[in-house]
Each structure stands twice: as structure tokens, then as C-alpha cells.
């Protein structure tokens, strides 16, 4: 296989997090590989190896080891929401009327089924969840807000519409 784009089964879906104690030690070459893949996940293994300063076979072994360990969770295309008809990005802070695990899990399960919910984070301080949603227009945004406020265990919703995004980086600093 000449391309690093090995698809992981279940990429983009929730799965158990690996135990950090079980993760492989990352050396400078691993970090270079990760940094390069964060910038361009479509490059060939040969190009990745060149940039990492190693030959192709050990580079591919390292990438596979990082994938199997869960350090590399998957590969995706970075699409432009506005060009695809999603004109509005909204963040919503959602407060629930109970913090029992069953209520929290049920809420997570409900919003996981909404395609407009692109991120769902359990938070502390000022709410229970922070959601990132995409809407096609203002009417759609209002519809999503009404759906959220209409959920049985939701006690409050505060929405914040983005005006512009000046920084949007994938991955982590390496």
C-alpha cells in the first residue's frame, strides 16, 4: 500500500479510550510523523518517511503501531461547511436538571443521533454540555434550539453564534 490513508474501522465513532499506561513511548520520529500527518494525512508513506528522516518500511510500521494504539484515531477530509450549505455555526451550553449518569448518558445518546451536532463535550462550570452545531440558516438554527430546549431533562440552553473563525487547527501541538 503506497498511501498512509489506512482507514480505521469505526473512525469517528465513540470507542473505549486506551489506557495511557499501555500506549507506546513516542520518540522524536513518532512525533514528527504525527505532526506531518496532522498537516497532510493524504501524503504517501514514501513522502512521510522522507519528511520523518527514515525509510519507508519502518515508517509504515510506526504509523500502524500508532493507529493500533489509538494515538491516530482516523483520517478525514477537512470540508468547508459554508460551501456545502451549512451557513451557521453555533455553540450551545446545555444545562440538565440532573447530573445522574443515566441522565447524562441519555442526553449524549440523543444528541449523538443529530447530524447537526458536530461535537459534544461534557463540561464543568456553567453547564453540563457544550455542543457545536451546524445549521443551514437562521430558521434551522431556531429549530435546533427549540429541539434542545424541548428535551425532557434540559433545564437551560445558551446559544452563541459564531461570527467568524480565525483559527481552526486539527490535532494537538507536537
N, C-alpha and C positions, 0 to 999 in steps of 0.2 A: 504494500500500500504506500503510495507516494505522498499522500496527504495526511496531515495530522488530525483532520476532522473526524476522528473516530466518534461515532455517535454513541452516547451512553443510553442504555435503556432507562426510561423513567426520568430523563433530564427535564428539569423544570417542574417536577412534581415533588411533593414532600416525601422525605425518606429519613430514616434514622441517621442522626449525626454520628460520625465516627468518634471514638474516644480519642482525645488529643494525645494520650499516652501511647496509643497504637500507631500514630502517624509516623511516617519515615522522617528521619532528620533531613532537613533541607540544607544543602550546601550552596555555595555561590553559583554554581552551574544550574542547579534546580531553580534558584530564584531568577536567574537570567532567562531560563526557559519560560517560567511563569510570566515574567514581565513582557517578554516578546509575544507570547500567546494572548495576553490581555490586550495588547495593541493590535494584533492581527492574528486571529485564530484560523485564518484560511491559508496561511503560508504552508509550503511543503515541508516535510520533515528535513529534507536536504537543506533548505534555506534556514530553517530553525536551528539545525545543527551548526551551520556556518556562523550564524549570529551568536550562538552559545559557545563557540570555540571548541566543539567536539565533533567527532564523526557521526554519520547518520545512524548506524545501528545502536550505539549506546544512547543516543538522543531519543530514539523511538522507545527504547526500554524505559528510560526515565519518564517520558510522557505517560506511558502505560502504567507505570508504578504510581505516578501522581493521580491518574484517573482512578485506578483501583482503590487507592487510599481515600478518595473523596476530596482531595485537595482541588483537583479540576472537576467541577460538577457537571460540566457540559459545554456546548458550543451553541451560539445563536447568531442570528443576523440582527444588527442594530438598525431597526427600521425607523423612519420618520413618521410619527403619529399624524402630524398635520397633513402630510402628503397623502396619507391613507384615510383621511376624512375624520380624524379624531382631533377636533379643534381645541378642546378644553382639557386641561389637566387640573385636577382638584385633589387637595389633601383633606381628609376628614379625620377629626379627632372624635372618637366614639366612646361614650361612657355607658356602661351597662349597669343595671340595677342590682347585680350580684357579681361577686368575684369567685363564686364557686367554680371549680374546674369543669363541671358539667356544662355550666352556662357559657364559660369562656370557649370551651371546645365546640359547643353547638354553634356559637356565633362564627367562629373560624370556619366551620364546615359550611355554613350558609353562604358567607361571602366568597368562599373559595369557588363556588359554583357560578359566580357572576363574572362574565368575561371582562367587564369594565374594571374590575378590581385587579390592579396590576401588582400591588404589594399590600401585605397585611402584616403589621408589626404589633405585638403586644408591648405596651409601654407602661412606664410608671411616671406618676406626676402629671396631673391634669387630664387624665382619661385612661381608658383601658386599652384602646387600639388606635393606631394611626394607619389609615388606608390611603393608598394612592390610587385614584380612579381616573379613567379617561372617559370623556363624553363627546358626542358628535357636535352638540350645540347646547345653547342655554336651556332649551326645553328638556333635553336629555339629562343635563346636569340636575335640573329641578326634579325630574323623575327619579333619578338615583338617590337624591337627598330624601325624597318622600319615601322611597323603599326602605332606606336606612332607618329613618325615624319611625316607620311603621312596624319595624321588627319588635316582637313582644318583649324582649329583655333590654332593649335600647332605651336609656333614660335621657341621653342628650347627644347631639351631633353638632359639631362646629366645623364648617367647611371653609377652606381657604383656596381660592382660585389663583393659579399662577399667572403672572403677567408675562414673564419671560424666564428662561433658564440660561444662565451664563456659564454654568459649569456642570457637566454631567459625565463623570468618569466611571468606567466599569472596573470591577476588581478592587484590589487593595494596593496600598503603597508597598513596593518591594525593594 
